Amino acid sequence: MAKKKTILDLYKMKEKGEKAVWVTAYDSCFASYAEKAGMDMILVGDSMGMIVYGYQGTTPVTMDMCINHCQAVRRGAPNTYVIGDMPFGSYHESVEDAVHNAVRFIKEADVDAIKLEGGIAVEDKIKAITQAGIVVFGHVGLTPQSSAAMGGFKAQGRTTDSARAVINDALAVYKAGAKFVLLEGVPEEVCSFVHKILPIPVYGIGAGADTDGQVLVIGDALGMFEAFIPKFAKKYADIAGAATQGFAQYVKEVKEGVFPAPEHKYKISGDVSEFEKLFKEIEEDITL
């Protein structure tokens, strides 16, 4: 049985130069597969909006959705470090809302930490949540919840002005008390610099290799989500292809009478003639 990592373990991994590997998951089945594979962490990401619910983006995702999926993931991966993703609107209105919703993740879903997007704009929320004793993962660079304001899912930090903004956001997240920071969709040089200057673990998704670890969205990693494939994603399996092929074979076999075969059927217990007699009696008595 896997031993669930703690924040101390993750910091020791950084000290030793051991990469932490994490993935998103939204249900107990895939969470259990991730745990069996030796995943260090699971993020119950608001990417569920697209992967699970078919939305065009993450903004429709609610707290109740996130809590329910976190509970399912925890049941499937009881010995893995789980991070709950604060959805759009759950921390934007006030510090009080931010703390309240972060506490919900801990109390109701038994997660180990929460993640929220933004840098300077949310440092007051990060500070308040950490003061409540909750571990915070910051998330800067390409922040999907703000993609509309960014003009879409576009890489950040590709000019010196944009890079300065990403770096300042990362510094703000750290100074506000975040224990980890995730950089998404930035040039490797920018991530490498942030990794160099910050004493906390710096993880990446589409931010190059000079990090303390990597995260991928499960839909990208397992070939489940086909509507949009990010440049930085790598497909390690083809679930969509396998599922489509399997369903097509199932349709074919049912229509051709191949399935169910004898090995898929239950046998009666007793004399067949007794059952035939029973069926005949009932048939004579029933009125439809």
N, C-alpha and C positions, 0 to 999 in steps of 0.2 A: 504494500500500500504506500502511495506517495505521501511524503511529509509536506504539509502545506508551508510554503515560505512565509516569512514575516518581513516587515520593513527592514529589520536588521540583516536578514539574509540577502535581501536585494542590494543593500549598501555594501555588504561584504563582497558580493559578486562584482560590483563596480571596482572595489579596491583591488581585487584579484585580476581584473580585466576579463572576467567571464561574462559573455553576452547573455542578457535575459531575453527570452522569446515569449511573445504573447500573441493572441489572436482574438478576434471578436467571436462571440457565440451568443445564441439567444434561446436555446432550449436545452433540455436535460440530455438528449441523445448526443448532440454534437459536443456538448460540454464534457460528457463522459469520454468521448473519443479523444478530445484534446488532453484530458488528464492522463489517460492511458499512454498517450504519446510522449508524455513528459513535459508538457507545456508549463512554463513558469507562472504565467498569469493569463487570465481571461478577462477581456473587456466586454461587458454587456453594452455595446455601443448603440447610440441612437441611429446608427446605420440600419438598424432593424426597420426603420421607416421605409427604406427602399427594398431591403433584402426580404423581409417578412411580409410587409403590408402593401408593397407595390406603389408607395408614394413616389413623387418625383424628387423629393429631398427629405431632409431630416426634421424640418420645422413642425410637421403635424404630430410628431411623437409626444406623448403625454407622460406625466409622472407615473400614472397607474400602469401604463404599458411597460415602462421601464422596471417598475417594482415587480410586476408579474413575471417578466422574463428573467430578472435577477434571481427570483425565487426558484425558477425552473433550473437555471444554470447552477445554482448552489446545490440543488438536489442531485444534479448529474455530476458535479465536480466538487465534492465536499472537502477535498484536500488540495485545492488549488486557490491561489490568491486571486480574488475576484474584485473587479473595479466596476462600479456603477456609473454610468454616463449621465450627467445632469442634462436633461433635454431643454430645448429652446423654451424660454419663458419661465423656467423653474428657478432661476436665480437673477433675472434681469430687472425685476421691478424694485426689489429692496433687499437689503442685507438680511432682514428678518425672514423673508421668503427663502433666501438662499440657505440659511442655516436650518430652517424648518424642513426643507426638502432634502438637504443632505442628511439630516437626522433620520428622516423616513427611510432612506437607503440602508442605513446602519441597523435600525430597529426592525424594519419589516422584511428586509431582503438579506440580511446577514452578509453584506459585502464587507470587504476589508478596506476599501478606499472609494473615493468618488473622483470623477474627472469633470472639469468644466473648461470651456473654451474662452480664450481671450487673455489679454495681458494687462496693460495699464488700466483698461476700462473696468476690470473686475477685481483689482487688487484688494479693494475693501471687502468684497465677498470672500475672497480666499482667506484673508486675515481672520475674519469672523468665524469661518468654518473651521480653520485650524485651531482657533482659540476654544472651539467647542470640543476639541480632542479628536477631530476627524482628519485622516490622512487625505491630502489633496494632490491629485495629479493635475498640473497645468497643461494647457494645450495651446500652442501658438503657431503662427505661420498661416498655412491654409486652414481656416476654421470653417467647416462645412455649414454650420448654423448661420454664418455671416456671408455665405457665398453670393447671395443676391447683391449685397453691397460691394462685393469684390468683382462683380461682373461675371460670376460663374465660378466653377471649380478650377481656379487658376493658381499656378505656383506663385509663391511670394518670395521676396528677398532677392529678386534677380537684378535689381538696380541698387546702387549704393544707398539711396534714400530709403528704399523698401527694406534693404538689409538692416539698416540702422533701426527701423521701426520694429522688425522682428527681434533683434537683439535686445532692444529696450523693453519689449514685452516680456521676453524671457527673464531679464533681470528683475522686472517688476513682480513677476510670478514668484521667483525665488525669494525676494525680499519680503513678500507678503506672507511667506510661510509654507509655500508648496514644497512637498518633499521630493517630487519628481516633476520633470517637464517633458512633454512630448512635442516634437517639432514635426510638422507635416508640410509636405510640398514646398521645400526650400532647397536651394543649391547646397551641395555637400560642403562647400567652403564655409557657408554661413553656419550650418549645423556644427561643423568641426570647431569653429570659433566659440560658439556657445558651449559646446562640450568642454572646451579648454578652460573657459573662465568660470564655469559654475561648479561648485563642489558637490551638487546633488546629481543623481543619475539622470542622464539625458537620453531619451529614447527617440527613435525616428520611424516615420512612415513616409517614404518618398523623400528622405533627407540624406541619403548616402549611407556609407558604412561606418563613418567615424562617430559612433554612438556607443551607449552602454547596452543597447539591445534594439530589437525590431518588433513592430506589430504589423499585422496584415488583417484586412477584413476577410472574414471567412468566405464570403461570396466570391471574392477574387481569388483567394488561395486555393479553393476547392472547385473553381469553375462553375459556381452555382448561379452567379449573377451575370447576365449577358448584355444588359441594356447599356452599360458603360464600363469600360475597362481602363483604369488609370495607367499611365505610363509606367509607374513604379511597381505595379502589381506583377507577381509571378504566379502562374497557375501550377499547383503541385498535384492536382487531381482534376478529373473531368466528371464531376457529379452530374452536371446537366446532360452531357452526352450519354453517360451510363444510364441515367434515369429515363431519358427519352427512348433509348434503345430498349430498355427493359419494359417500359410501358407499351411500346409498339409490339413487342413480342407477346406480351400479355393479351393485348387486343386481338392479335392474329390467332392465338391459340384458343381463346374463348369462342371467337366467331367460327373457327374450324372444328370446334368440338373436341379439341385436344386436351384442354384443361376444363374441369378437373379430371385427372387420370385416376386409375384405380388406387394408386398409393395415396391419393389425397382424400379418399372417401372413408367414412366410418362404416363398420359392419354391424348388422343386427346381432343381438344375443338371443339365441333360441332357434326354434324350428321356423323356417321360412313359411311353411304352410299355415302356422298359427297366425303369423302377421297378415297373410293373405286373407284369412278368415276374418280377422279383426277389421281390415280395410273394407271387406265386402259388407259386413254388418253395419259399419258406420255409413257407408255409401247408400245403403238401402234406407236408413233411418233419417238422413239429413234432408232438409228442405232449404233450397236456396232461393 
